[in-house]
Amino acid sequence: MSLPPFESFPDIKQLGKAALFITQKIHGSNAQIYIYPGETGAELLCGSRTRWIAPGSDNYGFAEMVHANKQEFIDKLGYGRHYGEWAGPGINSGEGLKEKTFVLFDHWKYPPERPLPPHTVIVPVLYEGAFDLSKIEEVMNDLKTNGSKLVPGFMRPEGVVCRIKGERYKVVFQAEDAKWKGKDETYAKEKVDKAAIALTKYGHLLQPMRLEKLLSRDEKYLKGYPSTMGDIVKDYFADLMKENQVEGNEVEVNGIRKQLAGNIFKFVQEVVEKQRYAQGS
């Protein structure tokens, strides 16, 4: 009887030798451009986080802008997928930008001497060097104190993205600056009911920045509101589940969803209507 092939335990690499890249996290709508060889030359597609988009079936006007400058994007970016954030007025915080701008993520692909297409910039690189956790805290404190490196003077940056060995990790100011707080004094004075109890237990799940990020994935959420309310609530809760914000077995999770349902609807309504008002829609 022959023995199975021997496999040794893989080498354990030293984390301290890993390179760390920290870039500013942009609070916009995820976007991408895919440039590929076509039958008669280079072709181009635009995408949001979840779908291909085009002028007339767009996401905050990204595809319209790219197609209006199609040849420049093909010539200056070249073949491949180009990921970034479509940010500016009317999209989440606006990042302090005066016009919508495509902020490219993979900064190493685009050297400073390389010309970029219109309305396109590179994400600010805040640190590049040996792995050092203290650098994350350092750049976060700098952002909090001195504001955005993308738009100087803008004092509400979302946070940072850390890249280690090809994997990306986000660190945001949500915990201290953007955590949704219930109206505790009001509830204390009113009759305690199930909704108030649920809010006390699960109010930490109502996170404006998370909801704003969901809404920015596709403009259909805001355009179709209030008929899209059910989809917004469903997708928002799905995001909570995906990031292990809600713990428990299926029965327990369904119980939390039902207990919090009323508060989630009120929360979504408040955030969505605030965004629609800010956009003048």
C-alpha positions as CSV (number, residue, x, y, z in Angstrom):
1,M,0.0,0.0,0.0
2,S,1.5,3.3,-1.1
3,L,1.6,6.2,1.2
4,P,-0.2,9.5,0.3
5,P,1.9,12.4,-0.9
6,F,3.6,14.2,2.0
7,E,2.8,17.8,2.5
8,S,4.8,19.9,4.9
9,F,3.4,22.8,6.9
10,P,3.9,26.0,4.9
11,D,6.5,28.5,6.1
12,I,5.2,31.2,8.5
13,K,6.2,34.6,7.1
14,Q,7.2,37.4,9.4
15,L,4.5,40.1,9.5
16,G,7.0,42.7,10.3
17,K,8.5,42.3,6.8
18,A,5.3,42.8,5.0
19,A,4.7,46.0,3.2
20,L,1.9,48.3,4.4
21,F,0.1,50.8,2.1
22,I,-2.4,53.2,3.7
23,T,-4.6,55.3,1.4
24,Q,-7.5,57.6,2.3
25,K,-10.9,56.0,2.2
26,I,-13.2,57.9,-0.2
27,H,-16.9,58.3,0.7
28,G,-18.4,58.0,-2.7
29,S,-19.9,55.3,-5.0
30,N,-17.8,52.4,-6.1
31,A,-17.0,52.5,-9.8
32,Q,-14.9,50.7,-12.3
33,I,-13.8,50.9,-15.9
34,Y,-12.9,47.8,-17.9
35,I,-10.9,48.3,-21.1
36,Y,-10.5,45.2,-23.3
37,P,-9.6,44.3,-26.9
38,G,-12.6,44.4,-29.2
39,E,-13.0,43.3,-32.8
40,T,-12.0,46.7,-34.2
41,G,-9.9,48.0,-31.4
42,A,-10.1,48.8,-27.7
43,E,-13.6,48.7,-26.1
44,L,-14.7,50.1,-22.8
45,L,-17.3,49.2,-20.1
46,C,-18.3,51.1,-17.0
47,G,-19.5,49.5,-13.8
48,S,-20.9,50.3,-10.3
49,R,-20.3,48.0,-7.4
50,T,-23.0,45.5,-8.6
51,R,-23.7,45.9,-12.3
52,W,-22.5,47.3,-15.7
53,I,-23.8,50.8,-16.3
54,A,-24.2,53.0,-19.3
55,P,-25.5,56.5,-20.2
56,G,-29.3,56.2,-19.6
57,S,-28.8,53.4,-17.1
58,D,-26.2,55.1,-15.0
59,N,-25.0,55.5,-11.5
60,Y,-24.7,59.2,-10.5
61,G,-23.6,60.1,-14.0
62,F,-20.3,58.1,-14.0
63,A,-20.9,56.2,-17.3
64,E,-22.0,59.4,-19.0
65,M,-18.8,61.2,-18.0
66,V,-16.6,58.3,-19.1
67,H,-18.3,57.7,-22.4
68,A,-18.1,61.5,-23.2
69,N,-14.3,61.1,-22.8
70,K,-14.1,57.5,-24.0
71,Q,-11.0,57.7,-26.2
72,E,-9.0,59.6,-23.5
73,F,-9.8,56.9,-20.9
74,I,-8.7,54.2,-23.3
75,D,-5.5,55.9,-24.3
76,K,-4.5,57.1,-20.8
77,L,-5.6,54.1,-18.7
78,G,-4.9,51.2,-21.0
79,Y,-6.2,47.6,-21.0
80,G,-7.5,46.1,-17.7
81,R,-9.8,46.9,-14.9
82,H,-9.5,50.2,-13.2
83,Y,-11.3,50.4,-9.9
84,G,-12.0,53.5,-7.9
85,E,-14.7,55.7,-6.2
86,W,-16.9,58.1,-8.0
87,A,-17.2,61.0,-5.5
88,G,-18.4,64.5,-5.3
89,P,-21.5,66.7,-5.0
90,G,-24.7,64.6,-4.4
91,I,-22.8,61.4,-3.5
92,N,-22.6,60.7,0.3
93,S,-20.5,63.3,2.0
94,G,-19.3,64.8,-1.3
95,E,-15.7,64.7,0.0
96,G,-15.5,68.4,-0.3
97,L,-15.1,68.2,-4.1
98,K,-16.5,70.9,-6.3
99,E,-17.3,68.4,-9.1
100,K,-17.8,64.7,-9.4
101,T,-14.4,63.0,-9.7
102,F,-13.2,59.4,-10.3
103,V,-10.6,58.6,-7.6
104,L,-8.5,55.6,-8.7
105,F,-7.6,53.1,-6.0
106,D,-4.5,51.2,-7.3
107,H,-2.0,54.1,-7.0
108,W,1.0,52.0,-8.0
109,K,-0.4,51.5,-11.6
110,Y,-0.4,55.2,-12.3
111,P,3.0,57.0,-11.8
112,P,2.9,60.7,-11.3
113,E,4.3,61.5,-14.8
114,R,1.4,59.5,-16.4
115,P,-1.4,61.8,-17.7
116,L,-4.8,61.0,-16.4
117,P,-8.2,61.3,-18.2
118,P,-10.6,64.2,-17.3
119,H,-12.2,64.2,-13.9
120,T,-9.8,61.6,-12.6
121,V,-7.3,61.6,-9.8
122,I,-5.3,59.1,-7.7
123,V,-6.3,58.2,-4.2
124,P,-4.0,60.0,-1.6
125,V,-1.3,57.7,-0.3
126,L,-0.9,58.4,3.4
127,Y,1.8,55.8,4.2
128,E,4.0,53.4,2.3
129,G,6.6,51.3,4.1
130,A,7.2,48.4,6.5
131,F,4.2,47.0,8.4
132,D,3.7,49.1,11.5
133,L,0.3,49.2,13.3
134,S,1.2,52.5,14.9
135,K,1.2,54.1,11.4
136,I,-2.5,53.4,11.1
137,E,-3.3,55.3,14.3
138,E,-0.9,58.0,13.2
139,V,-2.5,58.7,9.8
140,M,-6.0,58.4,11.4
141,N,-5.1,61.1,13.9
142,D,-3.7,63.2,11.2
143,L,-6.9,63.0,9.2
144,K,-9.0,63.7,12.2
145,T,-6.9,66.8,13.1
146,N,-5.9,68.2,9.7
147,G,-8.6,66.8,7.5
148,S,-8.7,65.3,4.0
149,K,-5.6,64.9,1.8
150,L,-7.8,64.7,-1.3
151,V,-9.5,68.1,-0.7
152,P,-7.5,70.2,1.9
153,G,-9.9,71.9,4.3
154,F,-12.5,69.1,4.2
155,M,-12.8,68.0,7.8
156,R,-15.0,64.9,7.5
157,P,-12.8,62.2,5.9
158,E,-14.3,58.7,6.2
159,G,-11.1,56.9,7.3
160,V,-8.4,54.8,5.6
161,V,-7.8,51.7,3.6
162,C,-4.8,49.5,4.6
163,R,-3.3,47.1,2.0
164,I,-1.2,44.2,3.3
165,K,0.0,41.4,0.9
166,G,-2.7,42.3,-1.6
167,E,-5.6,42.3,0.9
168,R,-7.4,45.5,1.8
169,Y,-8.8,46.4,5.2
170,K,-10.8,49.5,6.1
171,V,-10.5,51.6,9.2
172,V,-13.2,54.2,9.6
173,F,-14.2,56.9,12.1
174,Q,-17.6,55.3,12.5
175,A,-17.1,54.1,16.1
176,E,-16.4,57.5,17.6
177,D,-17.9,60.0,15.1
178,A,-20.7,58.4,13.1
179,K,-22.4,55.9,15.4
180,W,-26.2,56.5,15.4
181,K,-27.6,57.5,18.7
182,G,-31.2,57.0,19.7
183,K,-33.2,59.7,21.4
184,D,-32.5,58.4,24.9
185,E,-34.1,61.3,26.8
186,T,-37.3,61.0,24.8
187,Y,-37.6,57.3,25.3
188,A,-36.9,57.7,29.1
189,K,-39.9,60.1,29.4
190,E,-42.3,58.1,27.2
191,K,-43.9,54.8,27.8
192,V,-41.4,52.0,27.4
193,D,-42.6,49.7,24.5
194,K,-41.1,47.0,22.4
195,A,-39.6,49.3,19.9
196,A,-37.8,51.2,22.6
197,I,-36.4,48.1,24.2
198,A,-35.2,46.8,20.8
199,L,-33.5,50.2,20.2
200,T,-31.8,50.0,23.6
201,K,-30.5,46.5,22.8
202,Y,-29.7,46.9,19.1
203,G,-29.4,50.6,18.5
204,H,-25.7,50.1,17.6
205,L,-26.8,48.4,14.4
206,L,-28.3,51.6,13.1
207,Q,-25.2,53.1,11.5
208,P,-25.7,56.1,9.1
209,M,-22.3,55.7,7.3
210,R,-23.1,52.1,6.6
211,L,-26.5,53.0,5.2
212,E,-25.1,55.9,3.1
213,K,-22.5,53.5,1.6
214,L,-25.3,51.1,0.7
215,L,-27.3,53.9,-1.0
216,S,-24.3,54.9,-3.0
217,R,-23.9,51.5,-4.6
218,D,-26.7,52.2,-7.0
219,E,-28.8,55.4,-7.5
220,K,-31.9,53.3,-8.0
221,Y,-32.3,53.2,-4.2
222,L,-32.8,56.9,-4.0
223,K,-34.5,57.4,-7.4
224,G,-37.2,54.8,-6.6
225,Y,-37.7,55.8,-3.0
226,P,-40.1,55.2,-1.2
227,S,-41.1,52.2,-3.2
228,T,-37.5,50.9,-2.7
229,M,-37.8,51.1,1.1
230,G,-38.2,47.3,1.4
231,D,-35.1,46.6,-0.7
232,I,-33.1,49.2,1.2
233,V,-34.0,47.6,4.6
234,K,-33.4,44.0,3.3
235,D,-30.0,44.9,1.7
236,Y,-29.0,46.9,4.8
237,F,-29.7,44.0,7.1
238,A,-27.9,41.7,4.7
239,D,-24.8,43.8,5.0
240,L,-25.0,43.7,8.8
241,M,-25.1,39.9,8.5
242,K,-22.3,39.7,6.0
243,E,-19.9,41.6,8.4
244,N,-21.0,39.6,11.5
245,Q,-22.7,42.6,13.1
246,V,-25.7,40.4,14.0
247,E,-24.9,37.2,15.9
248,G,-27.0,34.2,16.7
249,N,-28.7,31.2,15.0
250,E,-31.4,31.7,12.3
251,V,-34.2,32.0,14.8
252,E,-32.3,34.5,17.0
253,V,-31.4,36.6,13.9
254,N,-35.0,36.6,12.7
255,G,-36.1,37.7,16.2
256,I,-33.6,40.6,16.2
257,R,-34.8,41.6,12.7
258,K,-38.4,41.6,13.8
259,Q,-37.7,43.5,17.0
260,L,-35.8,46.2,15.2
261,A,-38.0,46.4,12.1
262,G,-39.8,49.5,13.1
263,N,-36.7,51.4,14.2
264,I,-34.9,50.3,11.0
265,F,-37.7,51.8,8.8
266,K,-37.6,55.1,10.8
267,F,-33.8,55.1,10.6
268,V,-33.8,54.5,6.8
269,Q,-36.5,57.1,6.2
270,E,-34.5,59.7,8.2
271,V,-31.2,59.1,6.4
272,V,-32.7,58.7,2.9
273,E,-34.9,61.8,3.1
274,K,-31.9,63.7,4.4
275,Q,-29.9,62.7,1.4
276,R,-32.7,63.4,-1.0
277,Y,-33.1,66.9,0.5
278,A,-29.3,67.5,0.2
279,Q,-29.4,66.5,-3.5
280,G,-32.5,68.7,-4.1
281,S,-34.6,65.8,-5.3
